[in-house]
Amino acid sequence: MTSVVPIIYYNDLGFSPCMARPSRKSHPSSIREDSRTFFVTSATAGRRALLQSDRMATLFIDVLRSYSGKFKIHEFTVMPDHFHLLVTLDGDLTIEKAVQLIKGNFSYRAKKELGFQGEVWQKGFSEDRVYDRESFLAHKSYIENNPVKAGLVRSAEEYPYCSTYLRRMKLAAAKAE
């Protein structure tokens, strides 16, 4: 029996936006470890800029916050047509299930609360397993600098839809009290 291997084209983000279901890079034997950290990227359907409005981006961030008890999101950025996460999962939760929860909840809420019609997400997502501090810091830097690299802001602290900005705002509020 012959197996067909798809041709995958990678862009400068390191994943293929035209591939329906990116291959999983984590080894199956590592699924049940106590704690696993991943760098995750997922794009909107057709790479449309669905997340560019304040309402949509803020809703996505609210969805991320709603899962704070299920997994730890270290870093994130919500770009106009995709998002990046640096997330740690504990216990039996798989990365596939975590991303399904995030994307599914956002789709549901965007349709219910904002009246959005149509498909929100591209099928699948890409993930890289983070095994050490060096990899963690490299992915953290990538997430922080993504809005800068895209020309949306001059520094990550200026981009309102990322964890760097929100940490800065939280710190400023704490100092003001």
C-alpha positions in Angstrom: 0.0 0.0 0.0 1.4 3.4 -1.0 1.0 6.4 1.4 0.7 9.9 0.1 2.9 12.5 1.8 1.5 16.1 1.3 3.9 18.8 0.2 4.0 21.5 2.9 5.1 25.0 2.2 6.4 27.0 5.2 6.2 30.8 5.4 8.3 33.1 7.6 6.2 32.2 10.7 7.4 28.6 10.4 4.0 27.1 9.5 1.9 26.5 6.5 -1.3 28.6 6.4 -2.6 26.6 3.5 -2.2 23.2 5.1 -5.5 22.0 6.5 -4.1 19.9 9.4 -0.5 20.6 10.4 1.4 17.5 11.6 1.8 17.1 15.3 5.4 17.5 16.4 5.0 16.1 19.9 5.9 12.4 20.3 2.9 10.4 21.4 4.7 9.0 24.4 5.0 12.5 25.9 1.2 13.2 25.9 0.7 12.0 29.5 3.6 13.7 31.2 2.7 15.9 34.3 3.5 19.2 32.6 4.1 20.1 28.9 4.7 23.5 27.4 3.9 24.3 23.7 4.2 27.2 21.3 0.9 27.3 19.4 -0.1 29.2 16.3 -3.5 29.2 14.6 -4.9 31.3 11.8 -8.3 32.6 10.9 -10.3 31.1 8.1 -8.8 32.3 4.8 -6.3 34.4 6.8 -8.9 37.1 7.0 -8.2 39.9 9.5 -11.1 38.8 11.7 -9.2 39.6 14.9 -8.2 43.2 14.0 -11.2 44.9 15.7 -11.0 45.8 19.4 -14.2 43.8 20.1 -12.9 40.6 18.5 -9.4 40.8 19.9 -10.7 41.6 23.4 -13.2 38.8 23.2 -10.4 36.4 22.3 -8.3 37.6 25.3 -11.4 37.1 27.5 -11.7 33.5 26.2 -8.0 32.9 27.1 -8.6 34.2 30.6 -11.6 31.9 31.1 -9.2 28.9 30.9 -6.8 30.0 33.6 -7.8 27.1 35.8 -7.3 24.5 33.0 -3.9 25.5 31.8 -1.2 28.2 32.1 -0.8 30.8 29.3 2.6 32.3 29.7 2.5 34.6 26.7 0.1 35.4 23.9 -0.4 37.8 21.0 -3.6 38.3 19.0 -2.7 39.4 15.5 -5.3 40.5 13.0 -5.4 37.1 11.3 -3.8 34.6 13.7 -2.7 34.1 17.3 0.4 32.8 19.1 0.4 31.2 22.6 3.0 29.9 24.9 1.0 27.5 27.1 1.7 24.8 29.7 -0.7 21.9 30.2 -0.9 19.7 33.2 -2.4 16.2 33.7 -4.3 14.5 31.0 -5.2 17.6 28.9 -3.8 17.3 25.3 -2.7 20.3 23.3 -5.3 19.3 20.7 -8.1 19.6 23.3 -6.7 22.8 24.7 -6.7 24.5 21.3 -10.1 23.0 20.5 -11.5 24.6 23.7 -10.0 28.0 22.9 -11.0 28.1 19.3 -14.4 26.6 19.9 -15.3 28.9 22.8 -14.2 31.9 20.8 -16.2 30.9 17.7 -19.3 30.3 19.9 -19.0 33.6 21.7 -18.2 35.6 18.6 -21.4 34.4 17.0 -23.5 34.7 20.1 -22.2 38.0 21.6 -21.0 39.8 18.5 -23.3 38.4 15.8 -20.4 37.1 13.7 -21.5 35.0 10.8 -19.3 32.5 9.0 -16.3 30.4 9.7 -13.8 31.9 12.2 -10.8 29.5 12.2 -8.7 27.7 9.7 -8.7 24.0 10.4 -5.9 22.7 12.5 -3.0 24.6 14.2 0.7 24.3 14.5 2.6 23.6 17.7 6.2 23.2 18.8 7.0 21.4 22.0 9.1 23.5 24.4 11.6 21.4 26.3 14.0 23.8 27.9 14.5 27.4 29.1 16.3 28.4 25.9 13.4 27.3 23.7 10.9 28.9 26.1 12.7 32.3 25.9 13.1 32.1 22.1 9.4 31.5 21.7 8.5 34.2 24.3 10.6 36.7 22.3 9.0 35.7 19.1 5.5 36.2 20.5 6.4 39.6 22.1 8.0 40.9 18.9 5.4 39.6 16.4 3.3 42.8 16.4 6.6 44.8 16.0 7.8 42.7 13.1 4.4 43.1 11.4 4.8 46.9 11.6 1.7 47.3 13.9 3.7 49.0 16.7 7.2 50.2 17.5 7.4 48.1 20.7 5.5 45.2 22.2 4.4 47.3 25.2 2.3 49.4 22.8 0.3 46.5 21.3 -2.9 46.2 23.3 -3.7 42.6 22.3 -0.7 40.8 23.9 0.4 39.6 27.3 3.3 42.1 27.3 1.0 45.1 27.1 -1.4 43.7 29.7 1.4 43.0 32.2 2.6 46.6 31.7 -1.0 47.9 32.3 -1.4 45.7 35.4 2.0 46.9 36.8 1.1 50.6 36.2 -2.3 50.1 37.9 -0.6 48.5 40.9 1.9 51.4 41.2 -0.9 54.0 41.0 -2.7 52.4 44.0 
